[in-house]
Amino acid sequence: MIAPDMTQSIPDDLGRVHFIGIGGSGMSGIARMFVERGIVVTGSDRSESATTAALRDLGIDVQIGHEPTLVTSANTVVVTGALWQDNPEYVWALEHNIPVLHRSLALHWLSRNRRVIAVAGAHGKTTSTGMVVTALRGVGADPSFVNGGVVSTLGVSAATGKDDEFVLEADESDGSFLLYNAAIGLITNIDTDHLDTYGTMEAFDDAFIEFANGCSETVVISSDDPHLSRLRSRMTASTLTFGEDASADVRVTDITASAGGVSAVIHHGGVSAPLVLTVAGRHNAINATGVVAVLVSMGYSLAEAAVSLAEFGGTGRRFELRGIVRGVRVYDDYAHHPREVRAALDTARSVVGDGRVIAIHQPHLFTRTRDMAGEFAAEYETGADFTVVLDVYGAREDPIPGVTGELVTTAFADQTRVAYCPNWSDAARVAAEHARDGDIIMTLSCGDVYRIIPQVFSALDVS
């Protein structure tokens, strides 16, 4: 893992910029915006994808594979935090004193001198960021934005707008959410995670307090999250709360979730407004309430803020329907924490009707799997009818002896409802054999589990 250097100075003129790992959702969005600023951009990635093809259509020279020769003409290099430190392009850039910026520093460069709206929190950041962008566009604004996933109705994860507002997803995992000099902050929730970065929960809390108190206008926080409620007394910034709790400044009630979406009523200052979303999931009504609170803090009326969210069509890899084969709907979801898994499975249950939910879980990070295997098993055993567990996607971590996906399967109380399949072909076959007309198969992870979906389609065809 490459951590951002918070003290690193960034030149005004970046010159020719090379992105290592340009195919990632966050990296590709920043690269796109650099091109829109007139900057010459090149990039590399380990494999071809629809994203790399789209970047080439913009005129970006994208190469597959990592060779030092790819950075020899660059004036600045931008890297993703998930990059291994022995990457040959990264090593060459350091050896030849080419400035190397973590992607968060490149995003800071883009958003400097703008009115930043930063969305932080353990869960729901990408969806909430997409909602903020959609809502602002719905009330006639034209913000710039960089999101961690594609905003479905816009077809991109980032774009340059004409207005002063800059909406961004702010990542707490590496501390980079403290970079952005936010005017308005939205904290969706706080959960135990990323202690590999912070060391202790106290340090993690301190970082969120620093983020909140750095917001020059308002910080919007959940009233339902007990962790945030405990920290509120330490927040010196102007705060606005949202949620179902009766104490919330912007409160949501009467949430009704169905296969077609979710509806609710939002209240603030003695005024109420209906909320209707076309995306499924009760949790999305909560996310939307936080976004309405953001717009209210900016001076928009409750009614126009709520109505503006009707056009939100979701974000990539967030309960995303990938296809239907033999009457079986196949969805993909980014969930990689027990709390996110619960929300994803609850959403699937609200959509599946009389059908069953079959999950394909790819554990993400060895440390998270080691520490939370039992929690993952409990959520899958409660929320899914059958679960297929793959091996661990290590991302930035080295393997830990004895830590595999089997830790999750052995934690199931009912072993007839789970299978450990480190071989993807076997995993696709097992999931397809358990599925029947009307069921849902859903892949869950922020790793590369989505790549198994073509194999699932093939297995469904022959099963």
C-alpha positions in Angstrom: 0.0 0.0 0.0 1.3 3.5 -0.9 0.1 6.0 1.6 -0.4 9.7 0.8 2.2 12.2 2.1 0.1 14.9 3.6 3.0 17.3 3.7 4.0 16.9 0.0 3.9 20.1 -2.0 2.2 20.0 -5.4 3.4 22.3 -8.2 0.9 24.4 -10.0 2.1 23.1 -13.3 2.1 19.3 -13.4 3.3 19.0 -17.0 2.8 15.7 -18.7 1.1 13.3 -16.2 1.3 9.5 -16.2 -1.2 7.4 -14.2 -0.1 4.0 -12.9 -3.3 1.9 -12.5 -5.4 4.2 -14.6 -8.2 1.7 -15.0 -9.5 2.0 -11.5 -12.7 3.9 -11.0 -11.2 6.7 -9.0 -8.0 7.0 -11.0 -9.8 7.0 -14.3 -12.1 9.8 -13.2 -9.2 12.0 -12.1 -7.4 11.2 -15.4 -10.5 12.2 -17.3 -10.7 15.6 -15.5 -7.0 16.2 -16.1 -7.7 15.8 -19.9 -10.6 18.2 -19.5 -8.1 20.7 -18.0 -5.9 20.4 -21.1 -3.2 18.3 -19.5 -1.5 15.6 -21.6 -2.2 12.2 -19.8 -0.8 8.7 -20.3 -1.5 5.7 -18.3 -0.9 2.0 -17.6 -2.9 -0.9 -16.1 -2.5 -4.6 -15.6 -5.4 -5.6 -17.8 -7.7 -4.4 -20.5 -11.2 -3.2 -19.4 -14.1 -1.2 -20.6 -12.6 1.7 -18.7 -9.2 1.6 -20.4 -11.0 1.4 -23.8 -13.1 4.5 -22.8 -10.0 6.4 -21.8 -8.3 5.7 -25.1 -11.4 7.1 -26.8 -10.6 10.4 -25.0 -7.2 10.3 -26.6 -5.2 9.0 -23.6 -2.3 6.6 -24.5 -3.1 3.6 -22.2 -0.7 0.7 -22.1 -1.3 -2.7 -20.6 1.5 -3.9 -18.4 4.0 -2.0 -16.3 7.4 -1.1 -17.8 9.8 1.7 -16.7 9.8 3.0 -20.3 6.2 4.1 -19.9 7.2 6.9 -17.4 10.3 8.2 -19.0 8.5 11.1 -20.7 6.3 12.0 -17.7 6.8 15.2 -15.6 4.5 13.9 -12.8 3.3 10.4 -11.9 0.0 9.7 -10.2 -0.4 6.3 -8.3 -3.2 4.5 -6.7 -2.8 3.5 -3.0 -3.3 -0.2 -3.9 -0.1 -0.2 -6.0 2.7 -2.5 -4.8 5.9 -0.6 -3.9 8.0 -2.7 -6.2 6.0 -1.7 -9.3 8.7 -1.0 -11.9 7.2 2.3 -13.1 6.9 3.6 -9.6 10.4 2.5 -8.7 11.8 4.2 -11.8 10.0 7.4 -11.1 11.4 7.6 -7.6 14.9 6.8 -8.7 14.8 9.6 -11.3 13.2 12.2 -9.0 9.9 12.5 -10.9 7.3 13.8 -8.6 4.9 11.0 -7.5 1.5 12.0 -6.3 -0.9 9.7 -4.5 -4.3 9.8 -6.3 -5.8 11.8 -3.3 -3.2 14.5 -3.8 -4.1 14.7 -7.5 -7.7 15.1 -6.5 -6.7 17.8 -4.0 -4.9 19.6 -6.8 -8.1 19.4 -8.9 -10.4 20.7 -6.2 -8.2 23.4 -4.7 -9.8 26.8 -4.5 -13.2 25.3 -5.0 -16.2 24.9 -2.7 -15.6 21.3 -1.7 -18.5 19.0 -0.6 -16.7 15.9 0.8 -18.5 12.7 1.6 -16.9 10.5 4.2 -17.8 7.5 6.3 -17.4 3.7 6.6 -20.4 2.7 4.4 -22.5 4.4 1.7 -19.9 7.0 0.5 -20.0 6.2 -3.2 -23.8 6.0 -3.3 -24.2 9.2 -1.2 -21.7 11.0 -3.4 -23.6 10.0 -6.5 -26.8 11.2 -4.9 -25.3 14.6 -4.0 -24.2 15.1 -7.6 -27.6 14.0 -8.9 -29.5 16.2 -6.4 -27.4 19.3 -7.3 -27.9 18.8 -11.0 -31.6 18.3 -10.3 -31.9 21.7 -8.7 -30.1 23.4 -11.6 -26.5 23.4 -10.3 -23.5 22.1 -12.3 -20.9 20.8 -9.9 -17.6 19.1 -10.7 -17.3 15.7 -9.1 -15.1 12.7 -8.6 -16.8 9.6 -7.3 -15.5 6.1 -6.4 -18.0 4.6 -8.9 -19.8 5.4 -12.0 -23.0 7.5 -11.5 -25.3 5.4 -13.6 -27.5 8.1 -15.1 -24.4 10.1 -16.2 -22.2 7.1 -17.3 -19.1 8.5 -15.7 -17.4 8.6 -12.3 -16.1 12.2 -12.7 -16.7 15.3 -14.7 -15.9 19.0 -14.7 -18.8 21.3 -14.1 -19.3 25.1 -14.6 -20.1 26.0 -11.0 -17.8 26.5 -8.0 -19.0 23.4 -6.2 -16.7 20.3 -6.3 -18.3 17.0 -4.9 -15.9 14.2 -4.0 -15.8 10.9 -2.2 -13.3 11.3 0.6 -11.5 8.1 1.7 -10.8 7.6 5.3 -8.9 4.3 4.8 -5.5 6.0 4.3 -6.3 9.4 6.0 -6.6 11.2 2.7 -10.0 12.6 3.6 -8.2 15.2 5.7 -6.6 16.8 2.6 -9.5 18.5 1.0 -10.3 21.7 2.9 -14.0 20.9 2.7 -16.7 23.6 3.0 -19.4 21.0 3.6 -18.8 17.5 4.9 -21.2 14.5 5.0 -20.3 11.6 7.4 -22.5 8.7 6.7 -21.4 6.5 9.6 -18.3 5.2 11.4 -17.4 1.6 11.8 -14.4 -0.4 13.1 -12.1 -0.7 10.2 -8.7 0.4 8.8 -6.9 -0.1 12.1 -3.9 -1.2 10.0 -3.6 2.5 9.1 -4.6 4.2 12.4 -3.4 1.6 15.0 -6.2 2.4 17.5 -9.8 3.3 17.5 -9.0 6.4 19.3 -6.7 7.6 16.5 -9.5 6.7 14.0 -11.9 8.8 16.0 -9.5 11.7 16.1 -9.2 11.7 12.3 -13.0 12.0 11.9 -13.1 14.8 14.5 -10.3 16.6 12.5 -12.3 16.1 9.3 -15.5 17.4 10.8 -14.0 20.4 12.5 -12.2 21.2 9.2 -15.5 21.9 7.4 -15.8 25.6 7.1 -19.5 25.7 6.6 -21.3 22.6 7.9 -20.7 19.0 8.7 -23.8 16.7 8.2 -23.7 13.6 10.4 -25.9 10.6 11.1 -28.1 10.8 14.2 -28.7 7.0 14.0 -25.0 6.1 14.3 -24.0 5.6 18.0 -20.4 6.1 17.2 -21.0 9.5 15.6 -23.4 10.4 18.5 -20.6 9.8 21.0 -18.2 12.0 19.0 -20.6 14.9 18.4 -19.6 16.7 21.6 -16.1 17.1 20.3 -17.2 18.7 17.0 -16.8 22.5 17.0 -18.0 22.9 13.4 -21.6 23.8 12.7 -23.5 20.4 12.6 -26.7 19.2 11.0 -27.9 15.7 11.8 -30.0 13.3 9.7 -31.6 9.9 10.2 -34.6 8.1 11.6 -33.9 9.1 15.2 -36.4 11.5 16.7 -33.6 13.9 17.5 -32.5 14.3 13.9 -32.6 17.8 12.4 -33.5 16.3 9.0 -35.6 13.2 9.8 -36.9 10.4 7.7 -40.0 8.4 8.5 -42.5 5.9 6.8 -39.8 4.1 4.8 -41.3 1.6 2.5 -38.9 -0.6 0.4 -40.0 -2.7 -2.6 -38.5 -4.3 -5.7 -39.3 -1.0 -7.6 -37.4 1.2 -5.1 -38.0 2.9 -1.8 -40.3 5.7 -0.6 -40.3 7.8 2.6 -41.2 11.1 4.1 -38.5 13.6 5.1 -39.1 16.3 7.8 -37.2 19.5 8.6 -38.1 22.7 10.4 -41.8 21.8 10.6 -42.0 21.0 6.9 -42.4 17.6 5.3 -41.7 16.3 1.8 -42.1 13.0 0.0 -39.1 11.0 -1.1 -39.3 8.5 -3.9 -36.2 6.6 -5.2 -36.0 4.1 -8.0 -33.1 2.3 -6.4 -33.9 -0.5 -4.1 -32.9 -0.8 -0.5 -34.1 0.6 2.8 -30.6 2.0 3.5 -30.8 4.2 0.4 -33.6 6.2 2.1 -31.2 6.9 4.9 -28.4 7.8 2.4 -30.8 10.1 0.6 -31.8 11.8 3.8 -28.2 12.7 4.5 -28.0 14.2 1.0 -31.2 16.2 1.5 -29.6 17.6 4.7 -26.5 18.6 2.6 -28.7 20.5 0.2 -30.7 22.1 3.0 -27.5 23.3 4.5 -26.7 25.0 1.2 -30.0 26.9 1.2 -32.2 24.7 -1.0 -35.7 23.9 0.2 -36.6 20.6 1.6 -39.1 19.9 -1.2 -36.7 20.7 -4.1 -33.9 18.7 -2.4 -36.1 15.6 -2.0 -37.6 15.8 -5.5 -34.2 16.2 -7.1 -33.3 12.6 -6.0 -36.0 11.0 -8.1 -33.5 10.8 -11.0 -30.8 8.9 -9.1 -30.3 5.6 -10.8 -27.6 4.1 -8.6 -23.8 3.8 -9.0 -21.6 1.1 -10.5 -21.2 -2.1 -8.4 -23.8 -1.1 -5.9 -26.6 -3.7 -6.3 -26.0 -3.5 -10.0 -28.0 -5.9 -12.2 -25.6 -7.5 -14.6 -28.0 -9.8 -16.5 -30.7 -12.4 -16.3 -30.1 -16.0 -17.4 -32.6 -18.9 -17.1 -34.8 -16.6 -15.0 -32.0 -16.0 -12.5 -31.0 -12.4 -11.9 -27.3 -11.8 -11.4 -26.3 -8.8 -9.3 -22.9 -7.3 -8.3 -22.3 -5.4 -5.2 -19.2 -3.7 -3.6 -20.0 -4.8 -0.1 -16.9 -5.9 1.8 -17.7 -5.3 5.5 -20.3 -7.2 7.5 -22.5 -4.1 7.9 -22.4 -3.6 4.1 -23.1 -7.2 3.4 -26.2 -7.0 5.7 -27.5 -4.0 3.7 -26.8 -5.6 0.4 -28.5 -8.9 1.3 -31.5 -7.0 2.8 -31.8 -5.2 -0.5 -31.7 -8.4 -2.4 -34.4 -9.9 -0.1 -36.7 -6.9 -0.8 -36.3 -7.5 -4.5 -36.3 -11.3 -4.9 -39.9 -11.9 -3.8 -40.6 -15.6 -3.4 -37.1 -16.5 -4.8 -33.9 -17.2 -3.0 -30.7 -15.3 -2.6 -27.4 -17.1 -3.4 -24.3 -15.1 -2.5 -20.8 -15.4 -3.9 -18.5 -13.8 -1.3 -14.9 -12.8 -2.0 -13.2 -11.9 1.3 -11.3 -8.7 1.0 -8.0 -8.2 2.9 -6.3 -10.9 5.0 -6.6 -8.9 8.1 -10.3 -8.2 7.7 -10.9 -11.9 7.0 -8.9 -12.9 10.0 -10.7 -10.5 12.3 -14.2 -10.6 11.0 -14.7 -14.1 9.6 -17.4 -14.9 12.2 -19.3 -11.7 11.6 -19.3 -12.3 7.8 -20.6 -15.8 8.4 -23.3 -14.6 10.6 -24.5 -12.0 8.1 -24.5 -14.5 5.2 -26.2 -17.2 7.2 -28.9 -14.8 8.2 -29.4 -13.0 4.9 -28.6 -15.5 2.1 -30.1 -18.9 1.4 -26.8 -20.3 0.2 -23.3 -18.8 0.1 -20.3 -19.6 -2.0 -17.0 -18.4 -0.5 -13.9 -17.7 -2.7 -10.4 -17.1 -1.5 -9.1 -13.8 -0.1 -8.4 -10.9 -2.4 -5.4 -9.5 -0.7 -5.2 -6.1 -2.4 -2.5 -4.1 -0.7 -1.7 -6.9 1.9 0.7 -9.8 1.9 -0.8 -13.2 2.7 -1.2 -14.2 6.4 -0.5 -17.9 7.0 -3.7 -19.9 7.6 -6.0 -17.0 6.5 -8.2 -18.1 3.6 -11.8 -18.0 2.7 -12.3 -21.2 4.5 -12.2 -19.2 7.8 -15.6 -17.8 6.8 -17.2 -21.1 5.8 -16.1 -22.9 9.0 -17.8 -20.2 11.0 -21.2 -21.2 9.6 -23.5 -23.0 12.0 -25.2 -24.9 9.2 -22.6 -26.3 6.9 -25.2 -27.3 4.3 -25.7 -23.7 3.4 -22.2 -22.8 2.5 -19.4 -24.0 0.2 -15.7 -23.0 0.0 -14.7 -22.9 -3.6 -11.3 -21.3 -4.2 -11.5 -22.4 -7.9 -13.7 -19.8 -9.7 -15.0 -22.3 -12.2 -16.2 -24.6 -9.4 -17.7 -21.5 -7.6 -19.7 -20.5 -10.6 -20.9 -24.0 -11.2 -22.0 -24.5 -7.5 -23.9 -21.2 -7.5 -25.6 -22.0 -10.8 -26.6 -25.5 -9.6 -28.3 -24.0 -6.5 -30.2 -21.4 -8.5 -33.7 -21.8 -10.0 -36.1 -19.5 -11.8 -36.8 -16.4 -9.7 -33.7 -16.5 -7.6 -30.9 -13.9 -7.3 -27.2 -14.7 -7.5 -25.1 -11.8 -6.1 -21.4 -11.3 -6.0 -20.1 -9.3 -3.1 -16.7 -7.7 -2.6 -14.6 -4.6 -3.5 -12.1 -6.9 -5.0 -12.3 -8.4 -8.6 -15.2 -10.8 -7.9 -17.2 -9.1 -10.7 -14.9 -10.9 -13.1 -16.6 -14.2 -12.2 -19.9 -13.1 -13.6 -19.3 -14.3 -17.2 -18.5 -17.8 -15.7 -21.8 -17.6 -13.7 -23.7 -16.8 -16.9 -22.1 -19.8 -18.7 -22.8 -22.1 -15.8 -26.4 -21.0 -15.7 -26.7 -21.8 -19.4 -25.7 -25.4 -18.9 -27.1 -26.2 -15.5 
